[in-house]
């Protein structure tokens, strides 16, 4: 009996073209994901504007694209540029100060008790014979060499970021205008009933809006709180440092990356009271308020498709796996995975209702 190999050939052909299609789409994926996140987040506003313009969705799409670019994308891009410029200026300042003042920048010369404490700590952990200063200098040299070696790769990353930025700007009006049609096309491709597909997309939209509001507004509040404190204490370059705080707050415990060096600088430049006040404010308020605000903003955005604990795990796991865009890809992947597990339980194992997903 001759075996029909056409299904196998079709499967192989489909797998080949899926892989080729992924290779074509992959360079555009970050920009498309960011565009999708912004479009889904502002879709309710787009629908209201479409009613104001009496059904002319193209006019609503054009106006909202300009608004999103003006009030979301451009400010974030400016803040990112300011952070990079501030980092370069801080590095140049540190080099100049060290060249002009030599070891006078060493805080142990201002406060000898620090050196005594370090010596006791070294004895305690068995590092009495280790020259920490020399090791630090050697480490800095290695970091400098690594940065110099990776500069071409960083430049390529900068071009990739610019490319994603352009893709995002071009995709936003297209998705505003054609998003519902794309959603219906994807829904028909899912192996679920139409009602279930509609529910999945509705929950995904609410979750994306919730994550966007949770991440963005929490970072904005933390940066604003730190900025007000820096203005009150007379810290220079407060806006640049607050912008750095905004981006650092996207990472777990990332605000400390910014405020700890500021505290050290305040102590080292003869302002111990200012350093102590800023330390208490940042450690007690700025770095902890996200535990309250993030779930609050997520619920206000309607992002209850995943339990809060699982949502946070998915966000930070996606951040590690996919970079910044993983803050949204992580929850999407986990939610779709759980929905597919529910389909498997109902269609294969005969379950009458989805499994509970915890608190």
N, C-alpha and C positions, 0 to 999 in steps of 0.2 A: 504494500500500500504506500502510495506516495504521500509524504507528509506536506501539508500546506505550510510553507515557511513565510507566507506573506505577512501574517501578524508579527513575526519576529523582525522581519525587515522593516515593517512600519514602526515598530517600537525603537529599533536602532536608529532609523532615520529621524524620528521625533526627538530622541535623546540627543542626537548630534546637533540638530537645529536649535534645540533648547540651549545647549551649551554655547553655540555660536551666537544665538540671540542675547544670551547673558553677556558675552564678551562685547557685544555692540552697545548694550544698555548700561553696563557697569560704570563707564566714565561719567554718565549723566545722572547716575543714581543719587549722589548727595544733593545736587541741586534740585532734582525732582522731589526728593523726600522733603526738603525744606519748603519747597513751593506747596506741596500737598499739605504740610502741617499748617502753613499760613492760610491757605485757602479753606481748609476744614475749620480752622479756628474762627475765621471771619465770615463763614458762610451765612450764619443768621443775619449779620449786618448786610451782606450782599442781597439777601432775599428782601429785606426791608427797603433797601435802595431801589431794587427792581420794581417794587410796588410804587415807590415815589415817582419813578420814571415811567410809570404806566406800562410795565411789561418790557421795556427796552433793556434787556439784560446786558447787551453790549455796553451801554452807557454806564450801567451800574458796575460792570466789570472794570471798565477803564478808570472810573473815578476811584473805586476801592483799591485798585492796583497802585495808583498814585498815592493814595493815603497810606497804604501799608509801607510803600517804599519811603515815604517822607517821615512817618512817625515810628517805624519799627526798624526797617533795614538800614537806612542811612544813619540814624543815631547809633545803632550797634556797631556799624562799620567805623564810624568816627571814633567811638570809644576804643575799639580794637587798635586803630592806628595810634591813638594817644598812648595806649598802654605800651605798644612796641617802642614808640619814641621815648617814653619815660624810662623804659628799661635800658635803652641805649645811653640816655643821658645819665642815669644813675651809675651805670658801669663806668662811663668816662669820668664822672665826678669822683668815684671811689679810687680810680687809678690816679687821678690828679692829687687827691688828698694824701694818698699813700706815698706818692713820689715827693710831695712837698714836706710832709710831716713825719715820714718814716714810721717808726714804731709808736709815735705819740697817739696813733689811733687805737692802740691796744687798750682795751678797757681795764685790764689788770693793773696798768700804771695809775689810772685814776682811782680805782678801788682795789687795793691790795688784797682785801678779803676774798675777792673772786679767785685770785691765784691760789690762795690757801685752800679754798674749797675745792678747786680743781685738783690740787695735789693730793688732798685726802681722798677724793673720789678715785683718782688713779691708783692710789695704794689699795683702796677697797676692792677694786676689780682686777688688780694685778697688772696694771699698766704703768707702774712707777717709772720704768726705764724708757717709756715711749715718749718721743718728742711730738706732742700733738700739733704744735705750731708748724713744725717741719712737714708733718704728714698732711696738714691742711694745705700748705703751699704746694706740695707735690700733687695733691688731689686737684687743686685749682688749675695747675699746669696741664694735667691730664684732661680736665674738662675743656680747657681752652683748645687743646689739640683736637679733641673730639669734635668740638663745634666747628673748628676750621675744616676738618675733614668732611663734616656733614653739610657744609655750606651749600654745595651744589644741590644736594637732595632737598634742603630747606627751600632753595630757590624754586625747585620744581614743585614743591608743595605750595609755594605762594602762587605760582601760575595755576595750579590745580584749584586753589581756593578762588581765584579770580574767575576761572572757567565755570565753577559751580555757581558763583554769584550771578554770572550772566545767564546761565541756564535757569536759575531760579526766577530771575526777573522776567525772562521770556515766557516761562511756563505758568506764572501766576495768572495772567489774564486768560490764557487758554483754558486752564483748569476751572477758573471762575465761570467761564462761558459753557464749557463742555463737561464739567465735573459730574453732573447727574447722569449723563449718557455713559460716561466711562464707568461709573458705579454700577449701572444696570448691566453693562457688558460683563464686568467682572463677576457680578452676582450670578449671572446665567452660567458662568464657567465653574462655579463652586458646586461640589457634590452634595448639596443640601436643598431642601424645599425652598421655594421663593420667599415664603414668610420668614423662614429661619435666616435666609440670606439678608433680607431687609433688616431683621433685628440685629444681625452681626454688624452690618454697616452702620446702623444707628448707634450701637454701643461703641464701635470703633471711633466714630466721629466725636461722641461725647468724651471718650477717654483721651483722644488727642487734644481736644480743647482743654480738658482738665489738666493734662500734663503740661501743656504750653503755659497756661495761667499759673500753675503751681511752680514751675521752674522759673519762668520769667519774672513774675511778680515777687516771688520770694527773694530772688537774686537782687531785684531792684530795691526792695525794702532793706536788705542787709547792706547793700552799697550806700543807700541814703543814710542809714543810721551811722555807719562809719564815717561818711563824708561830713555829717553835722558835727560829730565829735572832733574830727580833724580840724574843721574850721574853728571850733571853739578853743582848741588847744594851740592853734597857730601853726599847724603842721603844713609845710610847704608842699606844693603840687598836690593839693587835696583832691582835685577833680581826677587827675591821672590815677592816683592811688585808689580812689573810689571806683573808677572804671575797672582797674585791675581786680578789685574786690568783687565786682559784678561777675566777671568771668571766672574767678577762683571759686565763687560760691556754687558754681555748677558742679564742682567736684565734692565728694564726701569730705567734710572737714576742711575744705579748700580755703576758707577765709583766713585760716591761720597762716597760710603761705604769705599773705600780705601783711596782716597786722602784727605778727611776731617781729619781723624786721623793723617795723616802725617803732615798736616798743623798745627794741634794742638800740635803735638810733637815738631815741629820746633820752634814754639812760646814758648813752655814750657821749652825748653832746651837752651834758650837764643839766638835764631837765628830768630828774628822777620822779618828781610829783606828777608831772604830765605823763610820763611813762607809766606810772602806777595807775593813774586814772584811766588811761587808754587801755591798759591791760585788763582792768576789772570790767570796763564797758564792753570790750570785744569778747572776752572769755565768758562773761556772764550773760550778755544780751545778744550781740551780733552772731556769735557762733552757735547759739542755742535756740534762737527764735525760729529757725527754719523747721524745727521739730513741731512747732505749732502751726506755722503759716502754710507749710507745704501741703499737709492733709486738708487744711481748711480751704485753700485755694482750689485744690483738686476736686473737692466735693462741690464747691460753688460753681465749678465749670461743668459739673455733671459727670465727672470721671469716676463712676462707681462700677465700671465693668469688671474691674479687678479689685480684690481686697486691698486695703491700704498697704499692708506689709508686703504682699506680693507685687504690688505696683512699684514700690520703692526698690525692691530687689531687681525687678525687671529693668527699671530705669538705670540703675548703677551698673548692672550686669551688661546692659546694652552699651553704656558709656565705655566700659572696658573693652568690649568686643568690637564695636563699630566706630568709636570716637564720639564726638559731640552729637552727631545725628542719632547715635544709639539711644539717647534719652527718649526718643520717640519710637525707634525701631524695636527696642527691647520690649516695651509693653505690647506693641502690635504683634510681635512674634509669639509672645507668651499667650496673649488672648486668643489668637487664631489657633494655636496649638491646643488650648483647652477646649475650644469649640469643636475642633476635629476629633478630639477624644470623646466628647459628648456624642458626636455623630456615630463614632465607632461603637460606643456603648449601646446606643439605641438601635442601630441597624444590624449589628452583629450579635450583640449579647442580649438584645431585647429589653433593655432598661426602659422604664416608663417615664423617667425624668432625669435631668442632668445631675451629675454628682455634685455634692456640696464642695465649695472651694475654700472653705475656712472663713474666718472673720475678716 
